[in-house]
């Protein structure tokens, strides 16, 4: 078993390091130590947990589990554990600018004063609670002895995520309070940051991938491929420790990373490409296993319950028994034109009265790729062969079709298809290399997109400011950041406050209320969770922002509800667009 204290010591070490290579070495050493004492606790091993924790994540991306703990509930839990008021906790956050440091200080003050928390609870109180951990004997023993392990933390987090119904908020608070009471002040600081998935020690997917390869003497490309197929670096670490990466394959029911495209032009048609419309909808990945159909969004979230009409189409018009499909869902209005992107997202985000929304916003499914068929992965086959197999298993109808495809090396033919797509209200076209394999999570020249609009950036919102005058009760401007996948850091690049109506500001103010970490005067620190698509006139070099760049005349195009913070454009792309 590995103590949570050891994890926090590794985090402290990493925070003092600036070199990615040194960070990788520290993380790799930690992975090896964990693997040497790894044990199965509940449903997971500690080695499967640690890679996620060290990136500030709790559950695999594909998991339906969500912690469901916002800043308010976290502050209440710290308050109960420390005996300080919530108001005092918020003041500490304003002073330090970091919820982790605030938690650490609060617990230090509590321990120095010898004060007991206002509702201090023993482990035995939890063992009989609904949603309690109560069954992991080794975890119970370690908690009672005051040594918090990585498994203890994960089991508690799992119980918090599973808490539902009446009294669930109290259950979550008591679990968190117990963790804070059991941990040292330093451990509490890192614990608070993990709860909000805001660890921010500079360790991202790239470093974890390289650390797994280094720790267990595996090829980096093999680790990367395994991650793209099973979508969980924790599980990849376990397989690498057993030298079993060669057996990794697609798991039906678990989403794989979607293949991505980069910007192209008609001049790229130096050889024959498959030309397809770029639909103005939202991406879906469909898994069918007999009568069981699951649908995942571009963010790899399970949206099956919101799309019963698409499930019905798949069951009735996909002849294959076991299959994974890639496609685009489009909402079409009465005039036959695609409805705005936000209308589609209303369907995806709907949890109640779904049937009424099905009638109000009918969806159409356009399929364009197949990655798995009858227990066999197809991602290593050429595009033209995958397309042949896709055509064979789809019974096209009014609401479901295989995307029309034209194979050509003639720019004029491609331009004709491009104009037809625009006339139909869609975004443009895709150019796909005929011999290209399906590369999960990869963006490259095998798939190119041609769109007429000015280049935009997808940037994550990390802060905001309250408005002034008649907008004083609304968030008036937003601080934007690009993403560094190597360090998992969000690097500021500018602010946007134009292109937003009062009605939109009201909706956005309500949306961001759940992501507020702290406030200082009119300035708000936000959890990086919401992505804006931003148009701009120019990217300029700047020492004012951490990215080294600033946007000239940025404006909001739309909120990208289909993207996670980690899907935001990278600093590398910003540099490329800036000509750096």
Secondary structure, DSSP 8 states (H G I E B T S, - for coil): --BHHHHHHHHHHHHT---HHHHHHHHHHHHHHHHHT--EETTEEHHHHHHHHTTT--S-TT--------HHHHHHHHHHHH---HHHHHHHHHHHS-HHHHHHHHHHHHHHHT---TT---HHHHHTSTT--TT-HHHHHHHHTT--BHHHHHHHHHHHHH--STTHHHHHHHHHHHHHHHS-HHHHHHHHHHHTT---SS--HHHHHHHHHHHTT--HHHHHHHHHHH--HHHHHHHHHTT-GGG----TTS-----EEEE--GGG-SS-EEEEEE-SSEEEEEEEETTEEEEEETT--B-GGG-HHHHHHHHHHB--SEEEEEEEEEEB-TTSSB--HHHHHHHHT--SSHHHHHHHS-EEEEEEEEEEETTEE-TTS-HHHHHHHHHHHB---SSEEE--EEEE--HHHHHHHHHHHHHTT--EEEEEETT----TT-EEEEEEEEESS--EEEEEEEEEEE--GGGTTSEEEEEEEEEETTTTEEEEEEEE-SS--HHHHHHHHHHHGGGEEEEETTEEEE-S--EEEEE-SEEEE-SSSTTSEEEES-EEEEE-TT--GGGS-BHHHHHHHHT-
